[in-house]
Amino acid sequence: MNLPLLESPKAKSGVAMASAMALHFAGYELARGSNMALFTSASLGFGSSSGSYYPLAMACASPLSMVLLLAYTRQLDRKGPRRALRSTTLLCISALTISGIAMATMQRNELWGNIKVLSLPISQVVVWASFVFQNSYAHLLYAQQWSFLGSIFTPTEAGKYYSYVAGLSSVSSMIAGTSVSKLVEWIGLEGLLGLAAASLTLTLLLADWAYSTAEKHGFDPSREIQKKKMNKADSTLQHSKQSQSQSRSTDASTEEKPNKTLLHQIREGVSLFRRVPTLGALFFETLCFQSLSTILSTCFVMELESVPNDNERASWTGNLYATSNGLSTIFQFFLLPVLTQRMEPKHLWRLMPLLPLICGVVRMLPSLFPSALVSSPSSALYLVAISLLTAKTMDYSLRNVLAELVYVPLDFESRYVGKEIIAVFANRFGKSGMALVLSGLNFIRGGSGGGGLSGLALAVSLGWWGSALSLSSLIPSKQEAERLVAERDRKED
């Protein structure tokens, strides 16, 4: 990006939203490191039983994600995208702040933590709630941030700059992840949650400024949907007054619209996915990948039990994701810009799952050919960590960018509603569905470890590759995507 481009209002708005996203992910890394350490803590969390409780906690994230998704769609429908993002960010700031205060209180007064709630110490209930929320809110926010960027950039611009946007988030996540081990010594695990809330506060301010700039200079992302609403209102005499009020401002245009019922929202979502087959294919691909991610994360948590110290476990988690973000940063800044310029996105989709698939085969080798390689808990932990590292690196560096490129030529409903359904519900349902399967397997085995998960991971890796191949067949070429966006912009004008 050259400096003249950064002087335009659109570029400034894009940089502000990209910075907001980077701060969001930095805060998320701090919250993740804290919650993972608290969840596996022997004093406040579930200790040696965390491997059994982890899949169940992940399963609970799906219903909460659905509630957050429904709240978001109502906010989007009534208030517009700017206020929807503002409201959901404020909700996340409040939840992180409350969690941090609760943790600090229980750590300083053990009597509070030992109070029983539903036969469990209240400390475990609070840790559980904080962990479930942390695994629910990330996609809710960053999908909205990407939706804004996808609405103001053309496919060509997105191909040029998306890797740098993702790279900026990887850098911030890497810095936050590597800082966990140091920060936890100074401010404790509860302090990490407070710092995550502070980071989200800056995210809120930058994102709101980006929307303000877009509205001021005439590239507001909601122009498309507002034009449709006004045309529909103009065609019906009884809605003429509503049409006049809608033309005044972006957010005020939907402010007095009555709430839609849950059934109505579900029907609209189903209709949208039937109308845009690409969304359905991306939904299924997301389910497959998140199922694989859940299996690998569960294996990692089980092996992490071999590390006795809470702070060391937080450092392990922070370093793992920092390494993943560091590798992703290198890929995003130096390799991905070249690949997206020289290759069609559909070809990258077909190649992307191959490396995690190879890692799945390698993880099966110790089961087929027992050796001293995994004879110690530390060796097993490193082997699982490498597999999880590979999957996360491909997700952060390539998959997220390719998914965002898919949305750029789609309409407003697909970019804001369809994307949020996939980002929140499909992501969480993939994790929660697989978590329920793992919980069932754990129950059948009587809680005796994670035997057989390597084979399951390999099978799901194959399923992910198949879903990526199916999705790639629906993705338009760069030239066709550019044409679709040009047609959409002409309709808005």
Salt bridges, closest charged atoms under 4 A:
GLU29 OE2 - ARG32 NH2 2.40
ASP77 OD1 - LYS257 NZ 3.48
ASP77 OD1 - LYS260 NZ 3.61
GLU190 OE2 - ARG108 NH1 3.29
ASP208 OD2 - ARG82 NH2 3.10
ASP208 OD1 - ARG86 NH2 3.07
GLU215 OE1 - ARG82 NH1 3.12
GLU224 OE1 - ARG415 NH2 3.26
ASP251 OD2 - ARG83 NE 3.73
GLU255 OE1 - ARG83 NH1 3.21
GLU268 OE2 - LYS260 NZ 2.71
GLU268 OE2 - HIS264 NE2 3.12
GLU285 OE2 - ARG399 NE 2.83
ASP310 OD1 - ARG313 NH2 2.30
ASP395 OD1 - ARG399 NH1 3.09
GLU404 OE1 - LYS419 NZ 2.70
ASP411 OD2 - ARG275 NH1 2.65
GLU413 OE1 - LYS228 NZ 3.44
GLU480 OE2 - ARG483 NH2 2.29
GLU487 OE2 - ARG483 NH1 2.40
GLU492 OE1 - ARG223 NH2 3.02
